[in-house]
Amino acid sequence: MTMLQSRPWSPPPVVRPESEPPAPERTDIRPGSAQDLEAMTTFLSGLSAETLYKRFLTGLGQVMPPGLPRQLLVPGATGGSLLAVRGAAVIGHAMWAPVPTADDPSGASTVEIALVVADDHQGQGLGSRLVDALVDDVSGHGFAHVHAVVSAENHVVRRMITRRVSDARYGRDGALITVTADARSLAPRRSWPRGASTAR
Ligand SMILES: CC(C)(COP(=O)(O)OP(=O)(O)OC[C@H]1O[C@@H](n2cnc3c(N)ncnc32)[C@H](O)[C@@H]1OP(=O)(O)O)[C@@H](O)C(=O)NCCC(=O)NCCS
């Protein structure tokens, strides 16, 4: 006669797949340089006509102007650039460079800023991260004024400005708006003013 021995029950071993699925790649923001030329060229080539127009305020045509990627990465002797990178790919770019204006013809005290995010990555908070990093970068360089030129119908970027600048001065030139602010008034994103329109 065979005796069945009662043994304490233990759960079956958990079988794990050979390798876990990769975590989604994270997006880093870092300074751009001439080393990023190839990735920057690929990034610019992939932008839609609408995004290119909003960024450069003109049609760029079928062929990318030679030298544009380099100029955006290294904007002059005193300017700077930031890249949003995921893996080896550039998915966003921001830059600042001194610029002459009517109030400051020498361009010694005014810095122009601009940014662009890849179409597939827009509306996910990346532009906000880039602009906050840009504000940090610029504030260390002692410029008195910050200046941006945007399309009047670009409500996304106008909203971004309103939320970070308390003393913006606006000028209108046809379809374009120039926004100038005291560099010291730049701050991290503010809450949307109570009662203001949130139409985008
Ligand atoms: C402007 C731009 C850089 C913003 O980057 P983004 O990653 O899309 O922006 P975010 O997701 O960080 O959103 C920024 C704000 O706009 C709002 N927003 C973003 N996309 C929006 C959309 N399609 N409709 C309405 N609101 C939108 C966000 O809710 C956020 O508002 P909040 O600050 O109140 O939270 C990007 O849309 C872009 O590259 N546009 C084309 C180039 C351009 O216009 N450059 C600016 C001129 S230099």
The ligand as an ORCA input file, in Angstrom:
! r2SCAN-3c Opt
* xyz 0 1
  C       4.902     76.068    -30.117
  C       5.462     74.679    -29.820
  C       6.978     74.772    -29.702
  C       4.867     74.240    -28.469
  O       5.409     72.973    -28.151
  P       4.460     71.805    -27.612
  O       5.323     70.700    -27.147
  O       3.444     71.517    -28.640
  O       3.786     72.553    -26.369
  P       3.310     71.949    -24.982
  O       2.720     70.610    -25.171
  O       4.405     72.109    -23.997
  O       2.141     72.949    -24.638
  C       2.363     74.306    -24.374
  C       1.021     74.929    -24.028
  O       0.214     74.994    -25.185
  C      -0.945     74.178    -25.041
  N      -1.111     73.451    -26.306
  C      -0.206     72.661    -26.908
  N      -0.699     72.214    -28.076
  C      -1.935     72.733    -28.195
  C      -2.939     72.644    -29.179
  N      -2.761     71.951    -30.304
  N      -4.063     73.322    -28.992
  C      -4.233     74.034    -27.896
  N      -3.310     74.175    -26.923
  C      -2.189     73.526    -27.064
  C      -0.636     73.247    -23.893
  O      -1.798     72.853    -23.222
  C       0.245     74.093    -23.030
  O      -0.560     74.985    -22.302
  P      -0.281     75.238    -20.753
  O       1.058     75.921    -20.698
  O      -1.393     76.114    -20.361
  O      -0.260     73.896    -20.120
  C       5.065     73.632    -30.888
  O       3.664     73.550    -30.966
  C       5.657     73.926    -32.231
  O       6.744     73.481    -32.556
  N       4.945     74.710    -33.071
  C       5.458     75.068    -34.386
  C       6.635     76.027    -34.313
  C       6.279     77.255    -33.523
  O       5.126     77.716    -33.514
  N       7.297     77.849    -32.864
  C       7.089     79.040    -32.094
  C       7.509     80.259    -32.852
  S       9.195     80.556    -32.606
*
